[in-house]
Amino acid sequence: MKLVVVIPVYNHGQAVGGVVAKLRSQGLPVLLVDDGSNADTARALDALATQDGVQLLRLAQNQGKGGAMMAGFRAAAAQGYSHALQIDADGQHDALDAQRFVAAAQARPEAFVCGCPLYDASVPKGRLYGRYATHVWVWINTLSFAVRDSMCGFRVYPLAPTLALIERVRIGTRMDFDVEIAVRLVWAGVPVVNMPTRVHYPEDGISHFRVWRDNLRISWMHTRLFFGMLLRLPLLLWRKLA
């Protein structure tokens, strides 16, 4: 197994350096994907890319989190990596947990290793409660509890089935990406390993979630996935019985 950490970055120039430092302290190679960030962040990423084990892929225009991740997947596969560990650039995830995710992927290289957040008191209550609506829809659309938390941005993808999926199906490129790709990987028969991990929301953190726009996008995604589940219902039921 050959793994690289892929970090989508959009205007998180102040926080991403700390994330990279923790990952490099564990000996993990890092691929930063600059998703059309502002000049200050671009300069910070240029500086980070001079470090050993850190690469930078720059997108000319903002593609959204999903678009940045898919660009990172393709670049990683082109370099011979078999797995990509995704982590957010804003520091909310405990980057020192990365070795636990890597170990889980090594034990089950065919699996999708999905973070399952353990929140502290910093989590905004609206965000916490709102996630449960998505969890329920994911459980309905997969007819399973295989994915405990489909919105966590800390996860490991096996690149071969993931790339086969994104080349075959159009997947949301923005805040709908994490959820949709998790559901579609389950549909594709990729096993799931849920990995508990601590999550902290920094007081000065920058969120790119836009309440009305992104909630509408996510609602439309759940609708599409529901009808996709109905088309796959015989297969999903057969798997459960088997």
Long-range contacts (C-beta under 8 A, 24 or more apart in sequence): 1-82, 1-83, 1-105, 1-106, 1-109, 2-80, 2-81, 2-82, 2-83, 3-28, 3-29, 3-81, 3-82, 3-83, 3-84, 3-85, 3-102, 3-105, 3-156, 4-28, 4-29, 4-30, 4-31, 4-76, 4-79, 4-81, 4-83, 4-84, 4-85, 5-29, 5-30, 5-31, 5-84, 5-85, 5-86, 5-87, 5-98, 6-31, 6-33, 6-69, 6-72, 6-73, 6-76, 6-84, 6-85, 6-86, 7-31, 7-32, 7-33, 7-86, 7-87, 7-88, 7-89, 8-33, 8-35, 8-65, 8-68, 8-69, 8-72, 8-86, 8-88, 8-89, 9-33, 9-34, 9-35, 9-37, 9-41, 9-45, 9-68, 9-89, 10-35, 10-36, 10-37, 10-41, 10-62, 10-65, 10-68, 10-89, 10-208, 11-37, 11-38, 11-41, 11-206, 11-208, 12-37, 12-41, 12-89, 12-90, 12-91, 12-206, 13-37, 13-38, 13-40, 13-41, 13-42, 13-43, 13-44, 13-45, 14-44, 15-89, 15-90, 15-91, 15-202, 15-205, 15-206, 16-41, 16-44, 16-45, 16-48, 16-89, 16-90, 16-91, 17-44, 17-48, 18-91, 18-95, 19-87, 19-88, 19-89, 19-91, 19-93, 19-95, 20-48, 20-51, 20-54, 22-95, 22-96, 22-98, 23-87, 23-95, 23-98, 24-51, 24-53, 24-54, 26-96, 26-98, 26-99, 27-53, 28-53, 28-85, 28-98, 28-102, 29-53, 29-54, 29-55, 30-54, 30-55, 31-55, 31-56, 31-57, 31-72, 31-75, 31-76, 32-56, 32-57, 33-57, 33-59, 33-68, 33-69, 33-71, 33-72, 33-75, 34-58, 34-59, 35-59, 35-62, 35-63, 35-64, 35-65, 35-67, 35-68, 36-60, 36-61, 36-62, 36-63, 63-173, 64-173, 64-174, 64-175, 64-177, 65-153, 65-173, 65-174, 65-175, 65-177, 65-178, 65-208, 66-171, 66-172, 66-173, 66-174, 66-176, 66-177, 66-178, 66-180, 66-181, 67-173, 67-174, 67-177, 69-177, 70-166, 70-171, 70-173, 73-157, 73-159, 73-162, 73-163, 73-166, 74-163, 76-159, 77-159, 77-163, 81-159, 82-109, 82-158, 82-159, 82-160, 83-109, 83-156, 83-157, 83-158, 83-159, 84-156, 84-157, 84-159, 84-162, 85-155, 85-156, 85-157, 86-153, 86-154, 86-155, 86-156, 86-157, 87-153, 87-154, 88-153, 88-154, 90-202, 90-205, 90-206, 90-207, 91-200, 91-202, 91-205, 92-199, 92-200, 92-201, 92-202, 92-205, 93-153, 93-154, 93-197, 93-198, 93-199, 94-197, 94-198, 94-199, 94-200, 97-154, 97-195, 97-197, 97-198, 100-195, 100-197, 101-154, 101-155, 101-156, 101-195, 101-197, 102-156, 104-156, 104-193, 104-195, 105-156, 105-158, 105-193, 108-191, 108-193, 109-158, 110-158, 110-190, 110-191, 111-158, 111-190, 111-191, 111-192, 111-193, 112-155, 112-156, 112-157, 112-158, 112-162, 112-182, 112-185, 112-190, 112-191, 112-192, 112-193, 113-155, 113-156, 113-192, 113-193, 113-195, 114-147, 114-148, 114-149, 114-150, 114-152, 114-155, 114-182, 114-192, 114-193, 114-194, 114-195, 115-149, 115-152, 115-153, 115-154, 115-155, 115-194, 115-195, 115-196, 115-197, 116-148, 116-149, 116-152, 116-194, 116-195, 116-196, 116-197, 117-149, 117-152, 117-196, 117-197, 117-198, 117-199, 118-196, 118-197, 118-198, 118-199, 119-199, 120-198, 120-199, 120-200, 122-200, 122-201, 122-202, 122-203, 123-199, 123-201, 124-201, 127-209, 134-179, 134-218, 134-222, 137-222, 137-225, 137-226, 138-179, 138-182, 138-183, 140-226, 140-229, 141-183, 141-222, 141-225, 141-226, 141-228, 141-229, 142-183, 142-186, 142-187, 142-229, 142-236, 143-229, 143-233, 143-236, 143-237, 143-240, 144-186, 144-236, 144-240, 146-186, 146-191, 146-192, 147-182, 147-183, 147-186, 147-192, 147-194, 148-194, 149-194, 150-178, 150-179, 150-182, 150-183, 151-178, 151-179, 152-178, 152-197, 152-199, 153-178, 154-195, 154-197, 157-185, 158-190, 161-185, 161-188, 161-190, 164-188, 172-217, 172-221, 174-214, 174-217, 175-208, 175-209, 175-214, 175-217, 175-218, 176-214, 176-217, 176-218, 176-221, 179-218, 179-221, 180-221, 180-225, 183-225, 187-228, 187-229, 187-232, 187-236, 189-239
